[in-house]
Amino acid sequence: MSAVLSMPAVHSPPVAFPAATVFETSTALPAPAFDGSAALPAPVFEGSAAPQAAALGASGAPSGADPLSAGLQTIGSPQLWGISVAVLVLLLALDFVLTRRPHEVRMREAVAWSVFYLALPLLFGVYLWMAFGSAQAVEFFTGYVVEKSLSVDNLFVFMLLLAAFAVPTALAQRVLLYGIIGALVLRAIFIALGAAVLQSGTWAFLLFGAILIFTAVKIIREALSDKEQHVDVSSMRAVRLVRRFMPVTDDYRGSRLVVHENGRRALTPLALAIVAVFATDIVFAVDSVPAVYGVTEDPFIVFATNAFALLGLRALYFVLLGVLAKLRHLNHGLGVILAFIGVKLVLHWAHGVWTWVPEVPTPLSLGVIVVVLAVVTLTSVHANRRDARLSSPDEHESHS
């Protein structure tokens, strides 16, 4: 998104693009760009493997046309959307088959599936690079890193929910799978709404930026308070609403969600845990979708980053189960990342109004995000080692 420079409409012969490369979501004629903007040539990404990358901006829009006034441009043709959704459904069906029989997930199994779900986005990014150019590939990888980092925070909340509901270890992966499916549906809805808002005008970037900055301040304030995170499931509105209309059994009944008890249907605690996960998915969707739109304006790339980041959560949960609590500075880093992307969106909006306002290139965004995640990981490790050293003398004295 950030590689596109705002410029007035230029009366020049139309450029022919391959039909399978760019799918225009709007057939409206491009409107004039902001007055006073200087006509500049569209940047060309070196090393692009596709000839059309030179004629496309970071959002996939043809050079010389404002991507919003001409309608959102996307690489997502109907064929590409169809194939992507079909593969997504197949992977989810495979997960359902794997979790049909409840069992405790061993570390070797979790690591193997995590590697598999990490290889998929890497291969998809290489495909984007070869088919559409480096700009789209860099946007995808940047958005994926953003979504994956936010997903780790999701996992920490899921861990608290599973503990609060005392979900048996063998059933944890089924709860996570339902949560992932719910998150995918919610993200798809929010992505479609976000695309519609972006088409309505550049003010949407200002709105998304404000949402992310507000969320970042809230996250950082909570992280600096050093309060231990906990989940009170009895106070969750979704849980109270379900309890009001449906009775809930006192114990788990395997992987069953609904049972017959005393002549009427009743929910199991497993169903209640899934409802709680769905409720938290809504909150996460409000933050994550604007964050990726801060990296790219292409709805297909936004959807792809969300889908790939969510698919591997089930396996990643069991890999990071013992590590999540030790990443004590993760929320600090996520707050910084969301604030950075929020400022990036505000600058993008301001650049459309005043062309002298600089924009943040997508490769720079990727670098900042990776550095922030590396720093908070190192500081978390250092803090854990420091606490271990401080506590060891006390333990030695108590034993003596």
SEDO-90645 format. One record per residue (C-alpha): residue number from 0; residue in one letter; y, x, z. Coordinates in steps of 0.02 Angstrom, whole numbers, plus 50000, padded with zeros to 5 digits. Layout:
BEGIN
nr = NUM	rest = A	v = Y	u = X	w = Z .
...
//
This chain:
BEGIN
nr = 0	rest = M	v = 50000	u = 50000	w = 50000 .
nr = 1	rest = S	v = 50121	u = 50136	w = 50050 .
nr = 2	rest = A	v = 50105	u = 50227	w = 49884 .
nr = 3	rest = V	v = 50192	u = 50085	w = 49791 .
nr = 4	rest = L	v = 50379	u = 50110	w = 49766 .
nr = 5	rest = S	v = 50493	u = 49958	w = 49752 .
nr = 6	rest = M	v = 50584	u = 49950	w = 49585 .
nr = 7	rest = P	v = 50663	u = 49822	w = 49472 .
nr = 8	rest = A	v = 50568	u = 49737	w = 49334 .
nr = 9	rest = V	v = 50574	u = 49840	w = 49176 .
nr = 10	rest = H	v = 50570	u = 49757	w = 49006 .
nr = 11	rest = S	v = 50433	u = 49857	w = 48922 .
nr = 12	rest = P	v = 50279	u = 49816	w = 48823 .
nr = 13	rest = P	v = 50138	u = 49752	w = 48933 .
nr = 14	rest = V	v = 50007	u = 49879	w = 48982 .
nr = 15	rest = A	v = 49828	u = 49831	w = 48943 .
nr = 16	rest = F	v = 49706	u = 49850	w = 49086 .
nr = 17	rest = P	v = 49517	u = 49834	w = 49077 .
nr = 18	rest = A	v = 49466	u = 49658	w = 49124 .
nr = 19	rest = A	v = 49337	u = 49719	w = 49248 .
nr = 20	rest = T	v = 49458	u = 49833	w = 49338 .
nr = 21	rest = V	v = 49597	u = 49723	w = 49409 .
nr = 22	rest = F	v = 49581	u = 49539	w = 49450 .
nr = 23	rest = E	v = 49750	u = 49453	w = 49465 .
nr = 24	rest = T	v = 49755	u = 49316	w = 49595 .
nr = 25	rest = S	v = 49914	u = 49243	w = 49526 .
nr = 26	rest = T	v = 49968	u = 49205	w = 49349 .
nr = 27	rest = A	v = 50151	u = 49182	w = 49394 .
nr = 28	rest = L	v = 50276	u = 49286	w = 49297 .
nr = 29	rest = P	v = 50349	u = 49431	w = 49398 .
nr = 30	rest = A	v = 50516	u = 49394	w = 49478 .
nr = 31	rest = P	v = 50657	u = 49522	w = 49482 .
nr = 32	rest = A	v = 50642	u = 49650	w = 49621 .
nr = 33	rest = F	v = 50775	u = 49681	w = 49754 .
nr = 34	rest = D	v = 50948	u = 49718	w = 49686 .
nr = 35	rest = G	v = 51006	u = 49895	w = 49697 .
nr = 36	rest = S	v = 50836	u = 49975	w = 49696 .
nr = 37	rest = A	v = 50819	u = 50128	w = 49589 .
nr = 38	rest = A	v = 50693	u = 50132	w = 49447 .
nr = 39	rest = L	v = 50569	u = 50268	w = 49487 .
nr = 40	rest = P	v = 50407	u = 50314	w = 49401 .
nr = 41	rest = A	v = 50250	u = 50258	w = 49489 .
nr = 42	rest = P	v = 50162	u = 50400	w = 49581 .
nr = 43	rest = V	v = 50000	u = 50466	w = 49508 .
nr = 44	rest = F	v = 49862	u = 50522	w = 49625 .
nr = 45	rest = E	v = 49788	u = 50687	w = 49571 .
nr = 46	rest = G	v = 49602	u = 50700	w = 49559 .
nr = 47	rest = S	v = 49578	u = 50518	w = 49514 .
nr = 48	rest = A	v = 49413	u = 50487	w = 49431 .
nr = 49	rest = A	v = 49475	u = 50334	w = 49339 .
nr = 50	rest = P	v = 49607	u = 50333	w = 49202 .
nr = 51	rest = Q	v = 49681	u = 50171	w = 49262 .
nr = 52	rest = A	v = 49725	u = 50244	w = 49433 .
nr = 53	rest = A	v = 49884	u = 50320	w = 49360 .
nr = 54	rest = A	v = 49945	u = 50149	w = 49308 .
nr = 55	rest = L	v = 49901	u = 50064	w = 49473 .
nr = 56	rest = G	v = 49992	u = 50078	w = 49637 .
nr = 57	rest = A	v = 49904	u = 50086	w = 49804 .
nr = 58	rest = S	v = 49890	u = 49898	w = 49808 .
nr = 59	rest = G	v = 49815	u = 49891	w = 49635 .
nr = 60	rest = A	v = 49975	u = 49822	w = 49558 .
nr = 61	rest = P	v = 50033	u = 49878	w = 49385 .
nr = 62	rest = S	v = 50176	u = 50003	w = 49383 .
nr = 63	rest = G	v = 50349	u = 49928	w = 49373 .
nr = 64	rest = A	v = 50303	u = 49762	w = 49455 .
nr = 65	rest = D	v = 50330	u = 49714	w = 49636 .
nr = 66	rest = P	v = 50157	u = 49671	w = 49703 .
nr = 67	rest = L	v = 50219	u = 49522	w = 49802 .
nr = 68	rest = S	v = 50331	u = 49443	w = 49673 .
nr = 69	rest = A	v = 50197	u = 49460	w = 49540 .
nr = 70	rest = G	v = 50061	u = 49396	w = 49655 .
nr = 71	rest = L	v = 49941	u = 49502	w = 49756 .
nr = 72	rest = Q	v = 49843	u = 49622	w = 49646 .
nr = 73	rest = T	v = 49664	u = 49659	w = 49693 .
nr = 74	rest = I	v = 49518	u = 49758	w = 49627 .
nr = 75	rest = G	v = 49406	u = 49615	w = 49685 .
nr = 76	rest = S	v = 49347	u = 49531	w = 49527 .
nr = 77	rest = P	v = 49235	u = 49376	w = 49547 .
nr = 78	rest = Q	v = 49085	u = 49484	w = 49504 .
nr = 79	rest = L	v = 49128	u = 49615	w = 49636 .
nr = 80	rest = W	v = 49160	u = 49481	w = 49767 .
nr = 81	rest = G	v = 48994	u = 49397	w = 49725 .
nr = 82	rest = I	v = 48893	u = 49557	w = 49736 .
nr = 83	rest = S	v = 48978	u = 49609	w = 49899 .
nr = 84	rest = V	v = 48949	u = 49441	w = 49984 .
nr = 85	rest = A	v = 48768	u = 49438	w = 49924 .
nr = 86	rest = V	v = 48735	u = 49612	w = 49995 .
nr = 87	rest = L	v = 48820	u = 49562	w = 50158 .
nr = 88	rest = V	v = 48709	u = 49407	w = 50174 .
nr = 89	rest = L	v = 48553	u = 49510	w = 50139 .
nr = 90	rest = L	v = 48599	u = 49637	w = 50273 .
nr = 91	rest = L	v = 48631	u = 49499	w = 50400 .
nr = 92	rest = A	v = 48465	u = 49417	w = 50355 .
nr = 93	rest = L	v = 48380	u = 49585	w = 50382 .
nr = 94	rest = D	v = 48461	u = 49597	w = 50554 .
nr = 95	rest = F	v = 48397	u = 49423	w = 50596 .
nr = 96	rest = V	v = 48220	u = 49475	w = 50549 .
nr = 97	rest = L	v = 48233	u = 49633	w = 50655 .
nr = 98	rest = T	v = 48297	u = 49539	w = 50808 .
nr = 99	rest = R	v = 48178	u = 49391	w = 50790 .
nr = 100	rest = R	v = 48064	u = 49463	w = 50923 .
nr = 101	rest = P	v = 48167	u = 49514	w = 51075 .
nr = 102	rest = H	v = 48138	u = 49695	w = 51126 .
nr = 103	rest = E	v = 48230	u = 49837	w = 51209 .
nr = 104	rest = V	v = 48312	u = 49947	w = 51079 .
nr = 105	rest = R	v = 48266	u = 50130	w = 51096 .
nr = 106	rest = M	v = 48390	u = 50267	w = 51061 .
nr = 107	rest = R	v = 48296	u = 50331	w = 50908 .
nr = 108	rest = E	v = 48299	u = 50157	w = 50829 .
nr = 109	rest = A	v = 48484	u = 50133	w = 50869 .
nr = 110	rest = V	v = 48533	u = 50303	w = 50798 .
nr = 111	rest = A	v = 48433	u = 50274	w = 50638 .
nr = 112	rest = W	v = 48518	u = 50108	w = 50604 .
nr = 113	rest = S	v = 48689	u = 50179	w = 50649 .
nr = 114	rest = V	v = 48666	u = 50318	w = 50521 .
nr = 115	rest = F	v = 48614	u = 50189	w = 50391 .
nr = 116	rest = Y	v = 48768	u = 50080	w = 50423 .
nr = 117	rest = L	v = 48878	u = 50235	w = 50420 .
nr = 118	rest = A	v = 48807	u = 50290	w = 50251 .
nr = 119	rest = L	v = 48845	u = 50121	w = 50171 .
nr = 120	rest = P	v = 49036	u = 50131	w = 50183 .
nr = 121	rest = L	v = 49033	u = 50313	w = 50130 .
nr = 122	rest = L	v = 48937	u = 50267	w = 49971 .
nr = 123	rest = F	v = 49052	u = 50118	w = 49942 .
nr = 124	rest = G	v = 49205	u = 50229	w = 49960 .
nr = 125	rest = V	v = 49134	u = 50351	w = 49832 .
nr = 126	rest = Y	v = 49105	u = 50203	w = 49714 .
nr = 127	rest = L	v = 49286	u = 50147	w = 49735 .
nr = 128	rest = W	v = 49347	u = 50324	w = 49699 .
nr = 129	rest = M	v = 49245	u = 50335	w = 49539 .
nr = 130	rest = A	v = 49278	u = 50158	w = 49478 .
nr = 131	rest = F	v = 49460	u = 50130	w = 49527 .
nr = 132	rest = G	v = 49536	u = 50295	w = 49580 .
nr = 133	rest = S	v = 49580	u = 50394	w = 49734 .
nr = 134	rest = A	v = 49715	u = 50274	w = 49797 .
nr = 135	rest = Q	v = 49595	u = 50130	w = 49826 .
nr = 136	rest = A	v = 49464	u = 50246	w = 49902 .
nr = 137	rest = V	v = 49587	u = 50323	w = 50025 .
nr = 138	rest = E	v = 49649	u = 50150	w = 50074 .
nr = 139	rest = F	v = 49470	u = 50095	w = 50105 .
nr = 140	rest = F	v = 49425	u = 50246	w = 50211 .
nr = 141	rest = T	v = 49587	u = 50231	w = 50311 .
nr = 142	rest = G	v = 49560	u = 50046	w = 50342 .
nr = 143	rest = Y	v = 49378	u = 50078	w = 50389 .
nr = 144	rest = V	v = 49427	u = 50208	w = 50519 .
nr = 145	rest = V	v = 49556	u = 50087	w = 50592 .
nr = 146	rest = E	v = 49429	u = 49945	w = 50601 .
nr = 147	rest = K	v = 49291	u = 50055	w = 50671 .
nr = 148	rest = S	v = 49403	u = 50120	w = 50810 .
nr = 149	rest = L	v = 49455	u = 49942	w = 50854 .
nr = 150	rest = S	v = 49272	u = 49889	w = 50847 .
nr = 151	rest = V	v = 49227	u = 50016	w = 50981 .
nr = 152	rest = D	v = 49351	u = 49928	w = 51095 .
nr = 153	rest = N	v = 49264	u = 49764	w = 51047 .
nr = 154	rest = L	v = 49099	u = 49840	w = 51103 .
nr = 155	rest = F	v = 49170	u = 49882	w = 51273 .
nr = 156	rest = V	v = 49223	u = 49700	w = 51298 .
nr = 157	rest = F	v = 49052	u = 49642	w = 51235 .
nr = 158	rest = M	v = 48971	u = 49758	w = 51363 .
nr = 159	rest = L	v = 49074	u = 49676	w = 51502 .
nr = 160	rest = L	v = 49027	u = 49502	w = 51440 .
nr = 161	rest = L	v = 48841	u = 49543	w = 51432 .
nr = 162	rest = A	v = 48850	u = 49612	w = 51609 .
nr = 163	rest = A	v = 48947	u = 49460	w = 51672 .
nr = 164	rest = F	v = 48817	u = 49341	w = 51600 .
nr = 165	rest = A	v = 48673	u = 49453	w = 51657 .
nr = 166	rest = V	v = 48600	u = 49448	w = 51482 .
nr = 167	rest = P	v = 48426	u = 49528	w = 51480 .
nr = 168	rest = T	v = 48422	u = 49692	w = 51385 .
nr = 169	rest = A	v = 48294	u = 49623	w = 51262 .
nr = 170	rest = L	v = 48414	u = 49481	w = 51214 .
nr = 171	rest = A	v = 48572	u = 49585	w = 51203 .
nr = 172	rest = Q	v = 48553	u = 49625	w = 51019 .
nr = 173	rest = R	v = 48534	u = 49440	w = 50975 .
nr = 174	rest = V	v = 48699	u = 49401	w = 51064 .
nr = 175	rest = L	v = 48782	u = 49545	w = 50972 .
nr = 176	rest = L	v = 48715	u = 49484	w = 50805 .
nr = 177	rest = Y	v = 48786	u = 49309	w = 50832 .
nr = 178	rest = G	v = 48949	u = 49389	w = 50885 .
nr = 179	rest = I	v = 48956	u = 49493	w = 50726 .
nr = 180	rest = I	v = 48925	u = 49341	w = 50616 .
nr = 181	rest = G	v = 49061	u = 49244	w = 50706 .
nr = 182	rest = A	v = 49179	u = 49392	w = 50688 .
nr = 183	rest = L	v = 49145	u = 49403	w = 50500 .
nr = 184	rest = V	v = 49183	u = 49218	w = 50475 .
nr = 185	rest = L	v = 49343	u = 49229	w = 50577 .
nr = 186	rest = R	v = 49400	u = 49388	w = 50488 .
nr = 187	rest = A	v = 49371	u = 49306	w = 50318 .
nr = 188	rest = I	v = 49480	u = 49159	w = 50370 .
nr = 189	rest = F	v = 49617	u = 49271	w = 50439 .
nr = 190	rest = I	v = 49612	u = 49383	w = 50285 .
nr = 191	rest = A	v = 49636	u = 49232	w = 50170 .
nr = 192	rest = L	v = 49780	u = 49171	w = 50279 .
nr = 193	rest = G	v = 49855	u = 49345	w = 50279 .
nr = 194	rest = A	v = 49847	u = 49355	w = 50089 .
nr = 195	rest = A	v = 49935	u = 49186	w = 50076 .
nr = 196	rest = V	v = 50070	u = 49242	w = 50197 .
nr = 197	rest = L	v = 50098	u = 49405	w = 50102 .
nr = 198	rest = Q	v = 50122	u = 49309	w = 49940 .
nr = 199	rest = S	v = 50259	u = 49205	w = 50020 .
nr = 200	rest = G	v = 50377	u = 49353	w = 50040 .
nr = 201	rest = T	v = 50407	u = 49526	w = 50111 .
nr = 202	rest = W	v = 50453	u = 49451	w = 50281 .
nr = 203	rest = A	v = 50265	u = 49444	w = 50313 .
nr = 204	rest = F	v = 50261	u = 49634	w = 50334 .
nr = 205	rest = L	v = 50395	u = 49619	w = 50468 .
nr = 206	rest = L	v = 50294	u = 49483	w = 50555 .
nr = 207	rest = F	v = 50132	u = 49582	w = 50550 .
nr = 208	rest = G	v = 50222	u = 49738	w = 50610 .
nr = 209	rest = A	v = 50298	u = 49644	w = 50757 .
nr = 210	rest = I	v = 50127	u = 49574	w = 50806 .
nr = 211	rest = L	v = 50049	u = 49747	w = 50806 .
nr = 212	rest = I	v = 50191	u = 49827	w = 50904 .
nr = 213	rest = F	v = 50185	u = 49688	w = 51034 .
nr = 214	rest = T	v = 49996	u = 49709	w = 51049 .
nr = 215	rest = A	v = 50013	u = 49898	w = 51062 .
nr = 216	rest = V	v = 50137	u = 49885	w = 51205 .
nr = 217	rest = K	v = 50022	u = 49764	w = 51296 .
nr = 218	rest = I	v = 49870	u = 49878	w = 51273 .
nr = 219	rest = I	v = 49962	u = 50036	w = 51329 .
nr = 220	rest = R	v = 50037	u = 49947	w = 51480 .
nr = 221	rest = E	v = 49864	u = 49889	w = 51535 .
nr = 222	rest = A	v = 49791	u = 50062	w = 51504 .
nr = 223	rest = L	v = 49926	u = 50147	w = 51609 .
nr = 224	rest = S	v = 49900	u = 50026	w = 51753 .
nr = 225	rest = D	v = 49729	u = 50107	w = 51786 .
nr = 226	rest = K	v = 49658	u = 49939	w = 51835 .
nr = 227	rest = E	v = 49470	u = 49923	w = 51816 .
nr = 228	rest = Q	v = 49428	u = 49807	w = 51673 .
nr = 229	rest = H	v = 49321	u = 49656	w = 51715 .
nr = 230	rest = V	v = 49280	u = 49487	w = 51639 .
nr = 231	rest = D	v = 49288	u = 49325	w = 51738 .
nr = 232	rest = V	v = 49181	u = 49212	w = 51629 .
nr = 233	rest = S	v = 49212	u = 49060	w = 51739 .
nr = 234	rest = S	v = 49397	u = 49066	w = 51695 .
nr = 235	rest = M	v = 49371	u = 49074	w = 51506 .
nr = 236	rest = R	v = 49433	u = 48913	w = 51426 .
nr = 237	rest = A	v = 49295	u = 48910	w = 51296 .
nr = 238	rest = V	v = 49161	u = 48925	w = 51429 .
nr = 239	rest = R	v = 49239	u = 48789	w = 51538 .
nr = 240	rest = L	v = 49256	u = 48674	w = 51388 .
nr = 241	rest = V	v = 49072	u = 48693	w = 51342 .
nr = 242	rest = R	v = 49017	u = 48665	w = 51522 .
nr = 243	rest = R	v = 49119	u = 48505	w = 51528 .
nr = 244	rest = F	v = 49022	u = 48425	w = 51385 .
nr = 245	rest = M	v = 48850	u = 48507	w = 51400 .
nr = 246	rest = P	v = 48742	u = 48552	w = 51550 .
nr = 247	rest = V	v = 48686	u = 48733	w = 51564 .
nr = 248	rest = T	v = 48519	u = 48791	w = 51633 .
nr = 249	rest = D	v = 48513	u = 48914	w = 51777 .
nr = 250	rest = D	v = 48399	u = 49038	w = 51692 .
nr = 251	rest = Y	v = 48366	u = 49111	w = 51519 .
nr = 252	rest = R	v = 48230	u = 49034	w = 51411 .
nr = 253	rest = G	v = 48191	u = 49179	w = 51296 .
nr = 254	rest = S	v = 48296	u = 49177	w = 51137 .
nr = 255	rest = R	v = 48317	u = 48987	w = 51140 .
nr = 256	rest = L	v = 48495	u = 48920	w = 51140 .
nr = 257	rest = V	v = 48457	u = 48735	w = 51174 .
nr = 258	rest = V	v = 48316	u = 48660	w = 51280 .
nr = 259	rest = H	v = 48266	u = 48487	w = 51341 .
nr = 260	rest = E	v = 48282	u = 48469	w = 51528 .
nr = 261	rest = N	v = 48275	u = 48310	w = 51633 .
nr = 262	rest = G	v = 48271	u = 48203	w = 51476 .
nr = 263	rest = R	v = 48427	u = 48276	w = 51396 .
nr = 264	rest = R	v = 48480	u = 48427	w = 51297 .
nr = 265	rest = A	v = 48549	u = 48575	w = 51391 .
nr = 266	rest = L	v = 48618	u = 48744	w = 51340 .
nr = 267	rest = T	v = 48546	u = 48907	w = 51404 .
nr = 268	rest = P	v = 48654	u = 49047	w = 51474 .
nr = 269	rest = L	v = 48619	u = 49138	w = 51310 .
nr = 270	rest = A	v = 48715	u = 49004	w = 51215 .
nr = 271	rest = L	v = 48858	u = 49017	w = 51340 .
nr = 272	rest = A	v = 48866	u = 49206	w = 51316 .
nr = 273	rest = I	v = 48876	u = 49182	w = 51128 .
nr = 274	rest = V	v = 49020	u = 49058	w = 51150 .
nr = 275	rest = A	v = 49112	u = 49186	w = 51256 .
nr = 276	rest = V	v = 49086	u = 49320	w = 51123 .
nr = 277	rest = F	v = 49153	u = 49201	w = 50989 .
nr = 278	rest = A	v = 49308	u = 49169	w = 51095 .
nr = 279	rest = T	v = 49345	u = 49355	w = 51108 .
nr = 280	rest = D	v = 49316	u = 49374	w = 50920 .
nr = 281	rest = I	v = 49468	u = 49263	w = 50890 .
nr = 282	rest = V	v = 49579	u = 49378	w = 50992 .
nr = 283	rest = F	v = 49514	u = 49533	w = 50903 .
nr = 284	rest = A	v = 49539	u = 49455	w = 50731 .
nr = 285	rest = V	v = 49724	u = 49424	w = 50768 .
nr = 286	rest = D	v = 49748	u = 49611	w = 50798 .
nr = 287	rest = S	v = 49630	u = 49691	w = 50672 .
nr = 288	rest = V	v = 49674	u = 49597	w = 50512 .
nr = 289	rest = P	v = 49862	u = 49637	w = 50518 .
nr = 290	rest = A	v = 49815	u = 49818	w = 50560 .
nr = 291	rest = V	v = 49716	u = 49838	w = 50397 .
nr = 292	rest = Y	v = 49850	u = 49746	w = 50298 .
nr = 293	rest = G	v = 49961	u = 49886	w = 50362 .
nr = 294	rest = V	v = 49852	u = 50005	w = 50261 .
nr = 295	rest = T	v = 49822	u = 49904	w = 50102 .
nr = 296	rest = E	v = 49881	u = 49740	w = 50026 .
nr = 297	rest = D	v = 49718	u = 49714	w = 49932 .
nr = 298	rest = P	v = 49622	u = 49569	w = 50014 .
nr = 299	rest = F	v = 49457	u = 49633	w = 49946 .
nr = 300	rest = I	v = 49479	u = 49805	w = 50025 .
nr = 301	rest = V	v = 49534	u = 49723	w = 50187 .
nr = 302	rest = F	v = 49376	u = 49616	w = 50187 .
nr = 303	rest = A	v = 49265	u = 49765	w = 50142 .
nr = 304	rest = T	v = 49333	u = 49872	w = 50283 .
nr = 305	rest = N	v = 49306	u = 49732	w = 50409 .
nr = 306	rest = A	v = 49130	u = 49694	w = 50346 .
nr = 307	rest = F	v = 49070	u = 49875	w = 50348 .
nr = 308	rest = A	v = 49148	u = 49907	w = 50519 .
nr = 309	rest = L	v = 49066	u = 49753	w = 50596 .
nr = 310	rest = L	v = 48893	u = 49772	w = 50517 .
nr = 311	rest = G	v = 48846	u = 49926	w = 50616 .
nr = 312	rest = L	v = 48908	u = 49862	w = 50785 .
nr = 313	rest = R	v = 48738	u = 49801	w = 50845 .
nr = 314	rest = A	v = 48656	u = 49971	w = 50829 .
nr = 315	rest = L	v = 48813	u = 50066	w = 50882 .
nr = 316	rest = Y	v = 48819	u = 49967	w = 51044 .
nr = 317	rest = F	v = 48653	u = 50039	w = 51104 .
nr = 318	rest = V	v = 48704	u = 50215	w = 51048 .
nr = 319	rest = L	v = 48868	u = 50209	w = 51145 .
nr = 320	rest = L	v = 48805	u = 50105	w = 51291 .
nr = 321	rest = G	v = 48813	u = 50252	w = 51411 .
nr = 322	rest = V	v = 48968	u = 50327	w = 51331 .
nr = 323	rest = L	v = 49087	u = 50179	w = 51318 .
nr = 324	rest = A	v = 49135	u = 50183	w = 51502 .
nr = 325	rest = K	v = 49173	u = 50370	w = 51488 .
nr = 326	rest = L	v = 49300	u = 50347	w = 51347 .
nr = 327	rest = R	v = 49433	u = 50311	w = 51477 .
nr = 328	rest = H	v = 49579	u = 50351	w = 51361 .
nr = 329	rest = L	v = 49517	u = 50249	w = 51213 .
nr = 330	rest = N	v = 49640	u = 50107	w = 51245 .
nr = 331	rest = H	v = 49784	u = 50231	w = 51252 .
nr = 332	rest = G	v = 49736	u = 50291	w = 51079 .
nr = 333	rest = L	v = 49712	u = 50116	w = 51009 .
nr = 334	rest = G	v = 49884	u = 50068	w = 51074 .
nr = 335	rest = V	v = 49962	u = 50218	w = 50986 .
nr = 336	rest = I	v = 49869	u = 50178	w = 50824 .
nr = 337	rest = L	v = 49923	u = 49996	w = 50823 .
nr = 338	rest = A	v = 50103	u = 50046	w = 50862 .
nr = 339	rest = F	v = 50100	u = 50173	w = 50720 .
nr = 340	rest = I	v = 50034	u = 50045	w = 50595 .
nr = 341	rest = G	v = 50160	u = 49917	w = 50658 .
nr = 342	rest = V	v = 50304	u = 50038	w = 50626 .
nr = 343	rest = K	v = 50227	u = 50077	w = 50456 .
nr = 344	rest = L	v = 50232	u = 49892	w = 50410 .
nr = 345	rest = V	v = 50412	u = 49874	w = 50468 .
nr = 346	rest = L	v = 50462	u = 50026	w = 50364 .
nr = 347	rest = H	v = 50373	u = 49951	w = 50213 .
nr = 348	rest = W	v = 50473	u = 49790	w = 50235 .
nr = 349	rest = A	v = 50635	u = 49887	w = 50258 .
nr = 350	rest = H	v = 50599	u = 49991	w = 50102 .
nr = 351	rest = G	v = 50595	u = 49832	w = 50000 .
nr = 352	rest = V	v = 50769	u = 49788	w = 50064 .
nr = 353	rest = W	v = 50846	u = 49962	w = 50071 .
nr = 354	rest = T	v = 50763	u = 50085	w = 49952 .
nr = 355	rest = W	v = 50825	u = 50236	w = 50051 .
nr = 356	rest = V	v = 50709	u = 50189	w = 50195 .
nr = 357	rest = P	v = 50555	u = 50303	w = 50186 .
nr = 358	rest = E	v = 50376	u = 50241	w = 50182 .
nr = 359	rest = V	v = 50222	u = 50315	w = 50264 .
nr = 360	rest = P	v = 50092	u = 50373	w = 50136 .
nr = 361	rest = T	v = 49915	u = 50312	w = 50163 .
nr = 362	rest = P	v = 49840	u = 50489	w = 50172 .
nr = 363	rest = L	v = 49963	u = 50529	w = 50312 .
nr = 364	rest = S	v = 49911	u = 50369	w = 50402 .
nr = 365	rest = L	v = 49728	u = 50422	w = 50392 .
nr = 366	rest = G	v = 49772	u = 50593	w = 50463 .
nr = 367	rest = V	v = 49871	u = 50520	w = 50608 .
nr = 368	rest = I	v = 49732	u = 50398	w = 50653 .
nr = 369	rest = V	v = 49596	u = 50532	w = 50651 .
nr = 370	rest = V	v = 49703	u = 50651	w = 50756 .
nr = 371	rest = V	v = 49741	u = 50515	w = 50885 .
nr = 372	rest = L	v = 49556	u = 50469	w = 50902 .
nr = 373	rest = A	v = 49508	u = 50653	w = 50919 .
nr = 374	rest = V	v = 49641	u = 50683	w = 51052 .
nr = 375	rest = V	v = 49592	u = 50534	w = 51161 .
nr = 376	rest = T	v = 49409	u = 50584	w = 51148 .
nr = 377	rest = L	v = 49446	u = 50762	w = 51204 .
nr = 378	rest = T	v = 49561	u = 50705	w = 51345 .
nr = 379	rest = S	v = 49428	u = 50582	w = 51404 .
nr = 380	rest = V	v = 49297	u = 50720	w = 51409 .
nr = 381	rest = H	v = 49417	u = 50835	w = 51502 .
nr = 382	rest = A	v = 49460	u = 50699	w = 51629 .
nr = 383	rest = N	v = 49276	u = 50661	w = 51660 .
nr = 384	rest = R	v = 49236	u = 50846	w = 51688 .
nr = 385	rest = R	v = 49386	u = 50864	w = 51805 .
nr = 386	rest = D	v = 49329	u = 50715	w = 51909 .
nr = 387	rest = A	v = 49153	u = 50785	w = 51915 .
nr = 388	rest = R	v = 49217	u = 50952	w = 51981 .
nr = 389	rest = L	v = 49325	u = 50867	w = 52112 .
nr = 390	rest = S	v = 49184	u = 50756	w = 52173 .
nr = 391	rest = S	v = 49051	u = 50893	w = 52182 .
nr = 392	rest = P	v = 49124	u = 50981	w = 52338 .
nr = 393	rest = D	v = 49129	u = 50814	w = 52430 .
nr = 394	rest = E	v = 48948	u = 50778	w = 52386 .
nr = 395	rest = H	v = 48899	u = 50953	w = 52443 .
nr = 396	rest = E	v = 48986	u = 50929	w = 52611 .
nr = 397	rest = S	v = 48904	u = 50760	w = 52637 .
nr = 398	rest = H	v = 48731	u = 50835	w = 52608 .
nr = 399	rest = S	v = 48766	u = 50981	w = 52724 .
//
